[in-house]
Amino acid sequence: MDAKRNTGEFFDLVYAVVREIPEGRVTSYGAIARYLGAARSSRMVGFAMNASFGVTPAVPAHRVVNRNGLLSGKMHFEYPDAMQELLEAEGVVVKNDQVQDFESRFWDPNTELAL
């Protein structure tokens, strides 16, 4: 298999995980990467989130933040506050680009999903 096909398959796996994140919860790039058995691929998860706009069915990319709860991917949304607004519409409090009460909002696919 070529690298482009492998990347597409990895992105599809990432999208499947992200679609499982419940409304009002968030996870991290690293948690998704670890769940997929690719612990050192957090950045690839970020690339997948950046490429997810327009994918069908929709991918709730706004629910994926960095390991500290920061909205590190917000610049890839339609406008600067879109990621925060989407999270807040789901009841997630965001202050200074950081999810508040991150530990209680954190959704870990490693404990919530079975491979």
ChimeraX commands (.cxc) that place a marker at each C-alpha (Angstrom):
marker #1 position 0.00,0.00,0.00 radius 0.5
marker #1 position 1.18,3.49,-0.70 radius 0.5
marker #1 position 1.57,6.19,1.96 radius 0.5
marker #1 position -1.37,8.26,0.67 radius 0.5
marker #1 position -3.70,5.29,0.98 radius 0.5
marker #1 position -2.37,4.52,4.48 radius 0.5
marker #1 position -2.94,8.14,5.48 radius 0.5
marker #1 position -6.51,8.03,4.16 radius 0.5
marker #1 position -7.20,4.85,6.09 radius 0.5
marker #1 position -5.71,6.36,9.27 radius 0.5
marker #1 position -7.83,9.49,8.82 radius 0.5
marker #1 position -10.95,7.32,8.41 radius 0.5
marker #1 position -10.13,5.55,11.69 radius 0.5
marker #1 position -9.63,8.90,13.42 radius 0.5
marker #1 position -12.98,10.14,12.08 radius 0.5
marker #1 position -14.73,7.00,13.36 radius 0.5
marker #1 position -13.35,7.62,16.86 radius 0.5
marker #1 position -14.19,11.33,16.83 radius 0.5
marker #1 position -17.78,10.59,15.79 radius 0.5
marker #1 position -18.12,8.58,19.03 radius 0.5
marker #1 position -17.26,11.53,21.32 radius 0.5
marker #1 position -20.46,12.42,23.14 radius 0.5
marker #1 position -21.85,15.94,22.95 radius 0.5
marker #1 position -20.45,18.08,25.75 radius 0.5
marker #1 position -17.27,16.03,26.07 radius 0.5
marker #1 position -13.77,16.47,24.62 radius 0.5
marker #1 position -10.76,14.30,23.97 radius 0.5
marker #1 position -7.18,14.92,22.90 radius 0.5
marker #1 position -5.17,14.22,19.79 radius 0.5
marker #1 position -2.90,11.97,21.85 radius 0.5
marker #1 position -5.76,9.94,23.35 radius 0.5
marker #1 position -7.06,9.18,19.87 radius 0.5
marker #1 position -3.58,8.27,18.63 radius 0.5
marker #1 position -3.02,5.93,21.62 radius 0.5
marker #1 position -6.41,4.30,21.08 radius 0.5
marker #1 position -5.48,3.60,17.45 radius 0.5
marker #1 position -2.18,2.03,18.51 radius 0.5
marker #1 position -0.16,4.92,17.11 radius 0.5
marker #1 position 0.84,6.75,20.29 radius 0.5
marker #1 position 3.42,8.90,18.52 radius 0.5
marker #1 position 0.94,10.10,15.90 radius 0.5
marker #1 position -0.86,12.93,17.72 radius 0.5
marker #1 position 0.18,15.31,14.98 radius 0.5
marker #1 position -1.35,13.03,12.33 radius 0.5
marker #1 position -4.61,13.11,14.29 radius 0.5
marker #1 position -4.39,16.90,14.09 radius 0.5
marker #1 position -3.85,16.71,10.34 radius 0.5
marker #1 position -6.92,14.48,10.11 radius 0.5
marker #1 position -8.99,17.02,12.05 radius 0.5
marker #1 position -7.82,19.78,9.73 radius 0.5
marker #1 position -8.89,17.68,6.72 radius 0.5
marker #1 position -12.24,16.68,8.25 radius 0.5
marker #1 position -14.30,19.67,7.16 radius 0.5
marker #1 position -16.78,18.58,4.52 radius 0.5
marker #1 position -16.36,14.86,5.29 radius 0.5
marker #1 position -19.62,12.90,5.32 radius 0.5
marker #1 position -20.92,11.94,7.77 radius 0.5
marker #1 position -19.84,15.02,9.68 radius 0.5
marker #1 position -16.88,14.85,12.06 radius 0.5
marker #1 position -17.25,16.91,15.28 radius 0.5
marker #1 position -13.64,18.13,15.15 radius 0.5
marker #1 position -14.41,20.85,17.71 radius 0.5
marker #1 position -14.41,18.13,20.40 radius 0.5
marker #1 position -10.69,17.40,19.91 radius 0.5
marker #1 position -8.28,19.59,21.87 radius 0.5
marker #1 position -4.69,19.32,22.98 radius 0.5
marker #1 position -3.59,17.38,26.08 radius 0.5
marker #1 position -4.03,20.45,28.28 radius 0.5
marker #1 position -7.54,21.24,27.04 radius 0.5
marker #1 position -6.40,24.10,24.80 radius 0.5
marker #1 position -8.24,24.84,21.57 radius 0.5
marker #1 position -5.03,24.46,19.61 radius 0.5
marker #1 position -6.88,23.71,16.35 radius 0.5
marker #1 position -9.20,26.70,16.43 radius 0.5
marker #1 position -7.41,28.47,13.59 radius 0.5
marker #1 position -8.60,25.78,11.19 radius 0.5
marker #1 position -12.28,26.56,11.73 radius 0.5
marker #1 position -14.38,28.88,9.60 radius 0.5
marker #1 position -13.70,31.85,11.88 radius 0.5
marker #1 position -11.57,32.32,15.04 radius 0.5
marker #1 position -14.29,31.71,17.65 radius 0.5
marker #1 position -16.17,28.93,15.87 radius 0.5
marker #1 position -14.58,26.06,17.82 radius 0.5
marker #1 position -15.32,27.73,21.15 radius 0.5
marker #1 position -18.89,28.55,20.11 radius 0.5
marker #1 position -19.56,24.95,19.08 radius 0.5
marker #1 position -18.24,23.65,22.40 radius 0.5
marker #1 position -20.18,26.24,24.40 radius 0.5
marker #1 position -23.38,25.29,22.55 radius 0.5
marker #1 position -22.82,21.80,24.00 radius 0.5
marker #1 position -22.36,23.15,27.53 radius 0.5
marker #1 position -18.56,23.16,27.61 radius 0.5
marker #1 position -17.14,26.23,29.33 radius 0.5
marker #1 position -14.11,27.71,27.53 radius 0.5
marker #1 position -12.04,30.54,28.96 radius 0.5
marker #1 position -8.93,31.96,27.30 radius 0.5
marker #1 position -9.03,29.20,24.67 radius 0.5
marker #1 position -8.98,26.46,27.32 radius 0.5
marker #1 position -11.68,23.98,28.30 radius 0.5
marker #1 position -12.61,24.55,31.92 radius 0.5
marker #1 position -13.11,21.50,34.13 radius 0.5
marker #1 position -11.11,19.57,31.54 radius 0.5
marker #1 position -10.72,16.41,33.63 radius 0.5
marker #1 position -14.47,15.94,34.06 radius 0.5
marker #1 position -15.15,16.75,30.39 radius 0.5
marker #1 position -12.38,14.47,29.10 radius 0.5
marker #1 position -13.57,11.44,27.15 radius 0.5
marker #1 position -10.91,8.73,26.80 radius 0.5
marker #1 position -11.53,6.35,23.89 radius 0.5
marker #1 position -9.23,3.83,25.57 radius 0.5
marker #1 position -11.75,3.35,28.38 radius 0.5
marker #1 position -14.96,4.26,26.54 radius 0.5
marker #1 position -14.53,2.17,23.39 radius 0.5
marker #1 position -13.52,-1.42,22.78 radius 0.5
marker #1 position -11.38,-2.13,19.72 radius 0.5
marker link #1:1,2 radius 0.2
marker link #1:2,3 radius 0.2
marker link #1:3,4 radius 0.2
marker link #1:4,5 radius 0.2
marker link #1:5,6 radius 0.2
marker link #1:6,7 radius 0.2
marker link #1:7,8 radius 0.2
marker link #1:8,9 radius 0.2
marker link #1:9,10 radius 0.2
marker link #1:10,11 radius 0.2
marker link #1:11,12 radius 0.2
marker link #1:12,13 radius 0.2
marker link #1:13,14 radius 0.2
marker link #1:14,15 radius 0.2
marker link #1:15,16 radius 0.2
marker link #1:16,17 radius 0.2
marker link #1:17,18 radius 0.2
marker link #1:18,19 radius 0.2
marker link #1:19,20 radius 0.2
marker link #1:20,21 radius 0.2
marker link #1:21,22 radius 0.2
marker link #1:22,23 radius 0.2
marker link #1:23,24 radius 0.2
marker link #1:24,25 radius 0.2
marker link #1:25,26 radius 0.2
marker link #1:26,27 radius 0.2
marker link #1:27,28 radius 0.2
marker link #1:28,29 radius 0.2
marker link #1:29,30 radius 0.2
marker link #1:30,31 radius 0.2
marker link #1:31,32 radius 0.2
marker link #1:32,33 radius 0.2
marker link #1:33,34 radius 0.2
marker link #1:34,35 radius 0.2
marker link #1:35,36 radius 0.2
marker link #1:36,37 radius 0.2
marker link #1:37,38 radius 0.2
marker link #1:38,39 radius 0.2
marker link #1:39,40 radius 0.2
marker link #1:40,41 radius 0.2
marker link #1:41,42 radius 0.2
marker link #1:42,43 radius 0.2
marker link #1:43,44 radius 0.2
marker link #1:44,45 radius 0.2
marker link #1:45,46 radius 0.2
marker link #1:46,47 radius 0.2
marker link #1:47,48 radius 0.2
marker link #1:48,49 radius 0.2
marker link #1:49,50 radius 0.2
marker link #1:50,51 radius 0.2
marker link #1:51,52 radius 0.2
marker link #1:52,53 radius 0.2
marker link #1:53,54 radius 0.2
marker link #1:54,55 radius 0.2
marker link #1:55,56 radius 0.2
marker link #1:56,57 radius 0.2
marker link #1:57,58 radius 0.2
marker link #1:58,59 radius 0.2
marker link #1:59,60 radius 0.2
marker link #1:60,61 radius 0.2
marker link #1:61,62 radius 0.2
marker link #1:62,63 radius 0.2
marker link #1:63,64 radius 0.2
marker link #1:64,65 radius 0.2
marker link #1:65,66 radius 0.2
marker link #1:66,67 radius 0.2
marker link #1:67,68 radius 0.2
marker link #1:68,69 radius 0.2
marker link #1:69,70 radius 0.2
marker link #1:70,71 radius 0.2
marker link #1:71,72 radius 0.2
marker link #1:72,73 radius 0.2
marker link #1:73,74 radius 0.2
marker link #1:74,75 radius 0.2
marker link #1:75,76 radius 0.2
marker link #1:76,77 radius 0.2
marker link #1:77,78 radius 0.2
marker link #1:78,79 radius 0.2
marker link #1:79,80 radius 0.2
marker link #1:80,81 radius 0.2
marker link #1:81,82 radius 0.2
marker link #1:82,83 radius 0.2
marker link #1:83,84 radius 0.2
marker link #1:84,85 radius 0.2
marker link #1:85,86 radius 0.2
marker link #1:86,87 radius 0.2
marker link #1:87,88 radius 0.2
marker link #1:88,89 radius 0.2
marker link #1:89,90 radius 0.2
marker link #1:90,91 radius 0.2
marker link #1:91,92 radius 0.2
marker link #1:92,93 radius 0.2
marker link #1:93,94 radius 0.2
marker link #1:94,95 radius 0.2
marker link #1:95,96 radius 0.2
marker link #1:96,97 radius 0.2
marker link #1:97,98 radius 0.2
marker link #1:98,99 radius 0.2
marker link #1:99,100 radius 0.2
marker link #1:100,101 radius 0.2
marker link #1:101,102 radius 0.2
marker link #1:102,103 radius 0.2
marker link #1:103,104 radius 0.2
marker link #1:104,105 radius 0.2
marker link #1:105,106 radius 0.2
marker link #1:106,107 radius 0.2
marker link #1:107,108 radius 0.2
marker link #1:108,109 radius 0.2
marker link #1:109,110 radius 0.2
marker link #1:110,111 radius 0.2
marker link #1:111,112 radius 0.2
marker link #1:112,113 radius 0.2
marker link #1:113,114 radius 0.2
marker link #1:114,115 radius 0.2
view
